[in-house]
Amino acid sequence: MLTKSQIKLITSLKQKKFRLQHQLFVVEGTKVVQEFLNSDYELVEIFALDNRYACHKQKFTEVNLKELSKISGFSSPNNVLATFKIPAQKPIQWSALVVALDDVNDPGNLGTIIRLCDWFGIEDLVCSEATVDCYNPKVVQASMGSHSRVNISYVDLKDSLSSVSNCIGTFMDGSSIYDVQLPTSGVIILGNEANGISERVEALVTKRLSIPRFGKIKQTESLNVANATAIILSEFKRNLTET
């Protein structure tokens, strides 16, 4: 049975300040929870509608649907909810191909980008301090467990990139990604959904890239940042296989 203190703690983790205070985050759904259970993330508690997770012993609590509804962020709870510890940040491998996000605000976009990094083998995702929290429940859900295979770091982006020699920025007026030789390492920078890459970070960019528009009228303002990430990473990886 759920206790009042458990309910209070878990529901508070919807807010970033309490995730930081307790160094905990919530994961929901059978597939996503299993991804984290199979990873190095440390399980704190797990709540489920049946006893399939009883192997976790004192960390497991079997609950009914009414109880699960009290702690779930879903309108229709999805069988299991777990809390995990937020791990300490790991070193960033700047010598490889790295993705950096400059103030990306939308949780769905960040979650999708984390999943794309996982798909395309990008091991380090570097986020500005103003980028949405990667342990926001909506981000965790959108990433579908890819947190466990991507090292996500929050840094002062300008300070961290100032010592990187190959900063690749994505802009509407950059060179077409299909017409240039792409490097095998460096930092690919993607900007805020509304404002793009900030001026302070743009000053560090050494190569400007764009995804050209092919429509007849060419009036589409921009691509969604997650869609742009998919195209860019695909092209970088295709370039690697051809070199």
BAZASE-307881 format. One line per 3 residues: number of its first residue (from 1); their letters; for each residue x, y, z of C-alpha. Coordinates in nm, 2 decimals. Each point is the difference from the previous one (the first is absolute). Layout:
N
NUM	A	X:Y:Z ~ ... .
END
This chain:
243
1	MLT	0.00:0.00:0.00 ~ 0.12:0.35:-0.08 ~ 0.07:0.23:0.29 .
4	KSQ	-0.08:0.37:0.00 ~ 0.37:0.09:0.01 ~ 0.06:-0.21:-0.31 .
7	IKL	-0.29:0.17:-0.18 ~ 0.13:0.34:0.10 ~ 0.36:-0.07:-0.11 .
10	ITS	-0.09:-0.16:-0.33 ~ -0.25:0.27:-0.11 ~ 0.25:0.27:0.10 .
13	LKQ	0.25:-0.14:-0.25 ~ -0.20:0.15:-0.28 ~ 0.17:0.32:0.09 .
16	KKF	0.37:0.06:-0.08 ~ 0.08:0.16:0.34 ~ -0.11:-0.31:0.18 .
19	RLQ	0.18:-0.24:-0.24 ~ 0.32:0.20:0.08 ~ -0.07:0.01:0.37 .
22	HQL	-0.06:-0.38:0.02 ~ 0.23:-0.10:-0.29 ~ -0.28:-0.22:-0.13 .
25	FVV	-0.22:-0.03:-0.31 ~ -0.30:-0.20:-0.11 ~ -0.03:-0.26:-0.28 .
28	EGT	-0.33:-0.15:-0.11 ~ -0.10:-0.28:-0.23 ~ 0.11:-0.36:-0.04 .
31	KVV	0.25:0.05:-0.28 ~ 0.16:0.32:0.12 ~ 0.03:-0.12:0.36 .
34	QEF	0.17:-0.32:-0.12 ~ 0.25:0.20:-0.20 ~ 0.10:0.18:0.32 .
37	LNS	0.00:-0.33:0.20 ~ 0.25:-0.14:-0.26 ~ 0.23:0.30:0.03 .
40	DYE	0.24:0.14:0.26 ~ -0.27:0.23:0.14 ~ -0.07:-0.08:0.37 .
43	LVE	-0.36:-0.10:0.08 ~ -0.15:0.15:0.31 ~ -0.36:-0.12:0.00 .
46	IFA	-0.23:-0.18:-0.25 ~ -0.38:-0.02:0.01 ~ -0.20:-0.24:-0.22 .
49	LDN	-0.34:-0.15:-0.05 ~ 0.13:-0.36:0.03 ~ 0.30:-0.17:0.17 .
52	RYA	0.22:-0.04:-0.30 ~ 0.25:0.24:0.16 ~ 0.00:-0.18:0.33 .
55	CHK	0.37:-0.10:-0.06 ~ 0.09:0.35:0.10 ~ -0.12:-0.09:0.35 .
58	QKF	-0.02:0.29:0.25 ~ 0.01:0.25:-0.29 ~ -0.32:-0.15:-0.15 .
61	TEV	-0.36:0.09:0.10 ~ -0.30:-0.16:-0.16 ~ -0.28:0.25:-0.05 .
64	NLK	-0.35:0.02:-0.14 ~ -0.11:0.22:-0.29 ~ -0.14:0.26:0.24 .
67	ELS	0.33:0.03:0.18 ~ 0.20:0.01:-0.32 ~ -0.22:0.28:-0.13 .
70	KIS	0.09:0.21:0.30 ~ 0.37:0.01:-0.09 ~ -0.02:-0.04:-0.38 .
73	GFS	0.05:0.29:-0.24 ~ -0.22:-0.17:-0.25 ~ -0.38:0.03:-0.03 .
76	SPN	0.00:-0.38:-0.04 ~ 0.28:-0.15:0.21 ~ 0.23:-0.25:-0.18 .
79	NVL	0.04:-0.30:0.23 ~ 0.33:0.10:0.17 ~ 0.17:0.31:0.14 .
82	ATF	0.35:0.02:0.14 ~ 0.23:0.26:0.15 ~ 0.37:0.00:-0.08 .
85	KIP	0.30:0.21:0.13 ~ 0.13:0.28:-0.22 ~ 0.36:-0.10:-0.07 .
88	AQK	0.30:0.22:0.03 ~ 0.12:0.16:-0.33 ~ 0.27:-0.19:-0.18 .
91	PIQ	0.29:0.15:-0.20 ~ -0.08:0.11:-0.36 ~ 0.20:-0.16:-0.28 .
94	WSA	0.06:0.31:-0.21 ~ 0.22:-0.19:-0.25 ~ -0.30:-0.18:-0.14 .
97	LVV	-0.31:0.13:-0.18 ~ -0.20:0.19:0.26 ~ -0.35:0.16:-0.01 .
100	ALD	-0.06:0.32:0.19 ~ -0.33:0.17:0.06 ~ -0.03:0.37:0.06 .
103	DVN	-0.31:0.07:0.21 ~ -0.23:-0.26:-0.14 ~ -0.33:0.04:0.19 .
106	DPG	-0.24:-0.26:-0.11 ~ 0.01:-0.33:0.20 ~ -0.12:-0.20:-0.30 .
109	NLG	0.27:0.14:-0.21 ~ 0.27:-0.08:0.25 ~ -0.13:-0.35:0.06 .
112	TII	0.00:-0.07:-0.38 ~ 0.35:0.14:-0.04 ~ 0.13:-0.23:0.28 .
115	RLC	-0.15:-0.29:-0.18 ~ 0.15:0.12:-0.33 ~ 0.34:0.02:0.16 .
118	DWF	-0.04:-0.36:0.12 ~ -0.11:-0.11:-0.34 ~ 0.29:0.16:-0.19 .
121	GIE	0.26:-0.09:0.26 ~ 0.07:0.34:0.15 ~ 0.13:-0.07:0.34 .
124	DLV	0.00:0.36:0.14 ~ -0.28:0.25:0.00 ~ 0.10:0.34:0.14 .
127	CSE	-0.28:0.24:0.11 ~ 0.01:0.36:0.10 ~ -0.11:0.07:0.36 .
130	ATV	-0.33:0.15:-0.13 ~ -0.09:-0.31:-0.20 ~ -0.30:-0.19:0.14 .
133	DCY	0.09:-0.25:0.27 ~ 0.07:-0.34:-0.15 ~ -0.17:-0.17:0.30 .
136	NPK	-0.32:0.18:-0.07 ~ -0.26:-0.28:-0.02 ~ -0.10:0.10:-0.35 .
139	VVQ	0.36:-0.01:-0.11 ~ 0.05:-0.35:0.16 ~ -0.31:-0.13:-0.17 .
142	ASM	0.10:0.14:-0.35 ~ 0.35:-0.14:0.03 ~ -0.14:-0.35:0.06 .
145	GSH	0.29:-0.10:0.22 ~ 0.29:0.14:-0.22 ~ 0.12:0.19:0.31 .
148	SRV	0.18:-0.32:0.09 ~ 0.22:0.01:-0.31 ~ 0.07:0.37:-0.05 .
151	NIS	0.21:0.21:0.24 ~ -0.20:0.32:0.06 ~ 0.18:0.30:0.15 .
154	YVD	-0.11:0.35:0.10 ~ 0.27:0.26:-0.04 ~ 0.06:0.37:-0.07 .
157	LKD	0.00:-0.06:-0.37 ~ 0.22:0.30:-0.09 ~ 0.27:-0.08:0.25 .
160	SLS	0.00:-0.37:-0.09 ~ 0.02:0.05:-0.38 ~ 0.26:0.28:0.02 .
163	SVS	0.28:-0.27:0.00 ~ -0.16:-0.21:-0.28 ~ 0.16:0.07:-0.34 .
166	NCI	-0.28:-0.14:-0.22 ~ -0.34:0.14:0.09 ~ -0.26:-0.06:-0.27 .
169	GTF	-0.31:0.22:0.02 ~ -0.33:-0.05:-0.17 ~ -0.15:0.31:-0.16 .
172	MDG	-0.24:0.09:-0.28 ~ 0.27:0.18:-0.19 ~ 0.28:-0.27:0.04 .
175	SSI	0.15:-0.21:-0.27 ~ -0.22:-0.29:-0.12 ~ 0.08:-0.31:0.21 .
178	YDV	-0.02:-0.20:-0.33 ~ 0.27:0.21:-0.17 ~ 0.29:0.00:0.25 .
181	QLP	0.24:-0.26:0.14 ~ -0.11:-0.07:0.35 ~ 0.26:-0.05:0.28 .
184	TSG	0.02:-0.33:0.19 ~ 0.02:0.18:0.34 ~ -0.10:0.33:0.15 .
187	VII	-0.31:0.15:0.17 ~ -0.33:0.04:-0.19 ~ -0.19:0.29:0.15 .
190	LGN	-0.38:0.03:-0.02 ~ -0.19:0.30:0.13 ~ -0.31:0.10:0.17 .
193	EAN	-0.33:-0.07:-0.17 ~ -0.10:0.36:-0.05 ~ 0.34:0.19:0.00 .
196	GIS	0.25:-0.25:-0.13 ~ 0.36:0.01:0.12 ~ 0.07:0.29:0.24 .
199	ERV	0.25:0.27:-0.10 ~ 0.24:-0.09:0.28 ~ 0.02:-0.36:-0.13 .
202	EAL	-0.01:0.10:-0.37 ~ 0.33:0.19:0.05 ~ 0.17:-0.34:0.06 .
205	VTK	-0.13:-0.16:-0.31 ~ 0.27:-0.10:-0.26 ~ -0.23:-0.16:-0.26 .
208	RLS	-0.36:0.10:-0.09 ~ -0.23:-0.26:-0.14 ~ -0.36:0.00:-0.12 .
211	IPR	-0.26:-0.25:-0.12 ~ -0.12:0.15:-0.33 ~ -0.37:0.03:-0.09 .
214	FGK	-0.11:-0.18:-0.31 ~ -0.36:0.12:-0.02 ~ -0.10:0.22:-0.30 .
217	IKQ	-0.10:0.30:0.21 ~ 0.25:-0.04:0.28 ~ -0.19:0.19:0.25 .
220	TES	0.02:-0.25:0.29 ~ 0.17:0.20:0.28 ~ 0.20:-0.28:0.16 .
223	LNV	0.01:-0.37:0.09 ~ -0.09:-0.13:0.34 ~ 0.33:-0.04:0.19 .
226	ANA	-0.05:-0.37:0.06 ~ -0.07:-0.06:-0.37 ~ 0.31:0.20:-0.09 .
229	TAI	0.21:-0.21:0.24 ~ -0.12:-0.32:-0.17 ~ 0.10:0.13:-0.35 .
232	ILS	0.33:0.14:0.11 ~ 0.11:-0.31:0.20 ~ -0.10:-0.22:-0.29 .
235	EFK	0.21:0.20:-0.24 ~ 0.30:0.00:0.23 ~ -0.02:-0.38:0.04 .
238	RNL	-0.05:-0.05:-0.37 ~ 0.31:0.21:-0.06 ~ 0.20:-0.22:0.24 .
241	TET	-0.10:-0.32:-0.19 ~ 0.12:0.15:-0.33 ~ 0.34:0.12:0.12 .
END
